[in-house]
Each structure stands twice: as C-alpha cells, then as structure tokens.
Amino acid sequence: MNNSIQWIKVCVIAVSIALLMACATVNNKHPDVVSGEITAESKKQLATVYFIRPRAYKSKGVADNAVRIEFQGQTLLTQDEGAYTLLYIKPSKGALKIHSKTVYADQRIPIDVWRERVYKFIAGRTYFIYVRQIDEEFRGVFYEPQLVDLQEAKQLIVPGSGHFSSTRASGAARNAPIDELTEVDMPPASAVKELTPAMPENLYKQGKNLRKAR
C-alpha cells in the first residue's frame, strides 16, 4: 500500500515538472520575427501571433514530441505540448508549416510529416494559431496550423478542470496572457489559405526510394 502511494506521488511530481518545463523556443533570427523590447507604437506595425499547443488527452507516442513550425522555409519556433507563446511578426505572407513525427501503418521507424497553410500576417491584427492534432489512425498523426478566435483560444488554454489540464504561457506570452485579453482585431478569413497535406504513405514511399538510390 505504501509503495503504491509513493509511486503515485512520484508520478504526480513527474507530471508537474513536465508541465512546468513545457515551453516554446523561438528563432529570433528569423527575418520576419521582431524580438526584444517592443513599444506599443511599434506593435501597431506588426502582427501579434499566438501559437497554442494544448496537451493531448491521450498519448500518441513519438507524435507527442516537440513540433517544429516553419514560415517561408525557415524555422520559426519549436513547441512542446501544454504551452502557448507569442511572436510579433512583420507584415508578410507565406507557407506556415508544422513538422512532426509519426508512425505510419505497421512501420516501426517514425517518419517526418507536415501540414501547412498560407498565412498573410497583417499589421495591427491578432492571430491565434491552434497547433491542432489530427489522428488519422493508420495514416499517422498530423498537426495543422488552424486559425481560431479569441473565445476559442481561451477555451484551448484551459480545456478542462484541474491544474494538469492547463496550457501554460511561454516566453513573451507571459507578459500578454490570452486569458487577460478582452478585445482584439482579428484578421479576415481571406488571410488564411489551406493547402494539400503531405500524406504519410507518399512520404514513406519517397523515403524507401531514397534509400534504394543510395
């Protein structure tokens, strides 16, 4: 009985530490990212962009690892589960792609997959981008960059009751948490365009062909 109680305590501590460590690492060298001290006037000339990645309710193995988010062909940030962060991005347009790993069908080795959408970042507008997990069972797990409104964003950062279900602010978002926002200027629907996803079966075939070529 005592051993069971101790094991439960260890699990609780481990989960607590994991939640505290949940973070996002921003590539401040990205040409479209503005970092450091930014004045209120300067913010009007930039797009305010939140990236939200809630913790999955059920483990998906390697797909639970950090995802890499790319914009215009360069890494924008990497993001853990259970974290959201804030970036100030210059007015720009390009493919926003989320890279992750998954296991396809009966294959043992994880492969890289992605989904992308074209985003137009407009000065003075606030974007809430949900790093949404899509489980396609035998075809693997994807993440897509889905635009949501402020109300949906607030629901995503507290998806259930209790400490362990919250999604924590990371980096610049600590100074501008979503739950304290009351009104924002959202971008028009035309600012986002969905593109065709990369299917695991096609990626797996490409990988096999590359290995044969070597």
C-alpha positions as CSV (number, residue, x, y, z in Angstrom):
1,M,0.0,0.0,0.0
2,N,2.8,2.4,1.0
3,N,4.7,1.6,-2.2
4,S,1.5,2.4,-4.3
5,I,1.2,5.8,-2.5
6,Q,4.9,6.6,-3.1
7,W,4.5,5.6,-6.8
8,I,1.5,7.9,-7.1
9,K,3.5,10.8,-5.5
10,V,6.4,10.2,-7.9
11,C,4.0,10.3,-10.9
12,V,2.4,13.5,-9.7
13,I,5.8,15.2,-9.2
14,A,6.9,14.0,-12.7
15,V,3.8,15.3,-14.4
16,S,4.2,18.6,-12.5
17,I,7.8,19.0,-13.6
18,A,6.8,18.2,-17.2
19,L,4.1,20.8,-17.2
20,L,6.5,23.4,-15.8
21,M,9.0,22.6,-18.5
22,A,6.5,22.9,-21.3
23,C,7.8,25.6,-23.5
24,A,8.4,27.1,-26.9
25,T,11.7,28.1,-28.4
26,V,11.5,31.0,-30.8
27,N,14.1,31.5,-33.6
28,N,14.7,35.2,-33.0
29,K,17.0,35.2,-36.1
30,H,14.0,34.6,-38.4
31,P,13.9,37.6,-40.7
32,D,10.1,38.2,-40.0
33,V,10.3,38.0,-36.2
34,V,10.8,41.1,-34.1
35,S,12.0,40.4,-30.6
36,G,13.3,42.3,-27.6
37,E,11.6,45.4,-26.2
38,I,8.8,46.5,-28.5
39,T,6.9,49.7,-27.9
40,A,3.1,50.0,-28.2
41,E,3.5,52.1,-31.3
42,S,5.8,49.5,-32.9
43,K,3.3,46.7,-32.2
44,K,0.8,48.5,-34.4
45,Q,3.1,47.9,-37.3
46,L,3.4,44.2,-36.6
47,A,1.1,41.2,-36.5
48,T,0.6,39.7,-33.0
49,V,0.7,36.0,-33.3
50,Y,-0.1,33.4,-30.6
51,F,0.8,29.7,-31.2
52,I,-1.3,27.4,-28.9
53,R,-0.5,23.7,-28.5
54,P,-2.6,22.0,-25.8
55,R,-1.6,18.8,-24.2
56,A,-3.1,15.7,-25.8
57,Y,-5.7,13.8,-23.8
58,K,-4.2,10.5,-24.9
59,S,-0.6,9.7,-25.7
60,K,0.3,9.4,-29.4
61,G,3.9,8.2,-28.8
62,V,6.5,10.0,-30.9
63,A,3.8,12.4,-32.1
64,D,3.8,13.9,-28.6
65,N,7.3,15.3,-29.1
66,A,8.1,18.9,-29.8
67,V,6.9,20.1,-33.2
68,R,8.8,22.4,-35.5
69,I,6.9,25.3,-37.0
70,E,8.3,26.8,-40.2
71,F,7.4,30.0,-42.0
72,Q,8.6,30.9,-45.5
73,G,11.0,28.0,-45.5
74,Q,12.8,28.9,-42.2
75,T,12.2,27.6,-38.7
76,L,10.0,30.0,-36.7
77,L,9.8,28.0,-33.4
78,T,9.7,24.6,-31.8
79,Q,6.9,24.0,-29.4
80,D,6.1,21.4,-26.7
81,E,2.7,20.1,-25.6
82,G,0.9,22.2,-23.0
83,A,2.4,25.5,-24.0
84,Y,1.5,28.7,-25.9
85,T,3.7,31.5,-26.9
86,L,3.5,34.9,-28.6
87,L,5.5,36.2,-31.6
88,Y,5.5,39.7,-33.2
89,I,5.8,39.1,-37.0
90,K,6.4,41.7,-39.7
91,P,3.7,42.1,-42.3
92,S,4.4,39.2,-44.6
93,K,2.8,36.2,-46.5
94,G,4.0,32.6,-46.9
95,A,3.5,29.0,-46.1
96,L,3.2,28.2,-42.3
97,K,4.2,24.5,-42.0
98,I,4.1,22.3,-38.9
99,H,6.6,19.4,-38.9
100,S,6.2,16.4,-36.6
101,K,7.0,12.7,-36.5
102,T,4.5,9.9,-36.7
103,V,4.4,6.1,-37.2
104,Y,2.7,5.1,-40.4
105,A,0.6,1.8,-40.5
106,D,2.8,-1.1,-39.4
107,Q,6.2,0.6,-40.0
108,R,8.5,0.7,-36.9
109,I,10.6,3.7,-37.9
110,P,8.9,7.1,-37.4
111,I,8.7,9.4,-40.4
112,D,8.5,13.2,-40.8
113,V,5.1,14.6,-41.8
114,W,3.7,18.0,-42.0
115,R,0.6,20.1,-42.8
116,E,0.7,23.7,-43.9
117,R,-1.4,26.7,-44.7
118,V,-0.6,30.0,-46.3
119,Y,-0.9,32.9,-43.9
120,K,-0.9,36.6,-44.6
121,F,0.2,38.4,-41.5
122,I,-1.3,41.9,-41.4
123,A,-0.1,44.8,-39.2
124,G,-2.3,45.5,-36.2
125,R,-4.1,42.2,-36.3
126,T,-4.0,39.4,-33.7
127,Y,-3.8,35.8,-34.7
128,F,-4.5,32.8,-32.5
129,I,-3.0,29.7,-34.3
130,Y,-4.1,26.4,-32.8
131,V,-1.5,23.7,-33.3
132,R,-4.2,21.1,-33.8
133,Q,-3.5,17.4,-33.6
134,I,-5.2,15.2,-36.2
135,D,-5.1,11.5,-35.6
136,E,-5.6,9.6,-38.9
137,E,-5.1,6.2,-37.2
138,F,-3.1,4.0,-39.6
139,R,-2.0,7.1,-41.6
140,G,-0.4,8.6,-38.5
141,V,-0.8,11.8,-36.6
142,F,-0.5,15.3,-38.1
143,Y,-0.6,18.9,-36.7
144,E,-2.2,21.7,-38.7
145,P,-2.0,25.5,-38.0
146,Q,-5.7,26.4,-37.6
147,L,-6.8,30.0,-37.0
148,V,-9.2,30.4,-34.1
149,D,-10.9,33.4,-32.5
150,L,-10.2,34.8,-29.0
151,Q,-13.0,32.9,-27.4
152,E,-11.8,29.6,-28.8
153,A,-8.2,30.4,-27.8
154,K,-9.3,31.0,-24.2
155,Q,-11.0,27.6,-24.2
156,L,-7.9,25.9,-25.6
157,I,-5.6,27.1,-22.8
158,V,-8.0,25.7,-20.2
159,P,-9.5,22.7,-21.9
160,G,-10.7,21.1,-18.7
161,S,-10.8,21.4,-14.9
162,G,-7.7,21.0,-12.7
163,H,-4.1,22.1,-12.7
164,F,-2.8,19.4,-15.0
165,S,-5.1,20.3,-18.0
166,S,-4.0,23.9,-18.3
167,T,-1.8,25.2,-21.2
168,R,0.9,27.4,-19.9
169,A,2.1,30.7,-21.3
170,S,5.7,30.6,-22.5
171,G,8.2,33.4,-23.5
172,A,6.6,36.7,-24.5
173,A,3.1,35.3,-23.8
174,R,3.8,35.6,-20.1
175,N,3.6,39.3,-20.4
176,A,0.4,39.2,-22.5
177,P,-1.5,36.1,-21.4
178,I,-4.5,35.1,-23.5
179,D,-6.9,34.9,-20.6
180,E,-6.4,38.6,-19.8
181,L,-7.3,39.7,-23.4
182,T,-10.7,41.3,-23.8
183,E,-10.9,42.5,-27.4
184,V,-8.6,42.1,-30.4
185,D,-8.6,42.9,-34.1
186,M,-8.8,39.5,-35.9
187,P,-7.6,39.0,-39.5
188,P,-10.1,38.4,-42.3
189,A,-10.8,34.8,-43.3
190,S,-9.0,35.5,-46.6
191,A,-5.7,35.8,-44.7
192,V,-5.5,32.0,-44.4
193,K,-5.5,29.5,-47.3
194,E,-5.4,25.7,-46.8
195,L,-3.0,23.6,-48.7
196,T,-2.8,19.9,-49.5
197,P,-1.2,17.9,-46.6
198,A,1.7,15.6,-47.0
199,M,0.3,12.0,-46.7
200,P,2.4,9.5,-44.7
201,E,2.0,6.8,-47.4
202,N,3.6,9.1,-50.0
203,L,6.4,10.2,-47.7
204,Y,7.1,6.6,-46.8
205,K,7.4,5.7,-50.4
206,Q,9.7,8.6,-51.0
207,G,11.9,7.5,-48.1
208,K,12.1,4.0,-49.5
209,N,13.1,5.3,-52.9
210,L,15.8,7.5,-51.5
211,R,17.3,4.5,-49.5
212,K,17.3,2.4,-52.7
213,A,19.0,5.1,-54.6
214,R,21.9,5.1,-52.1
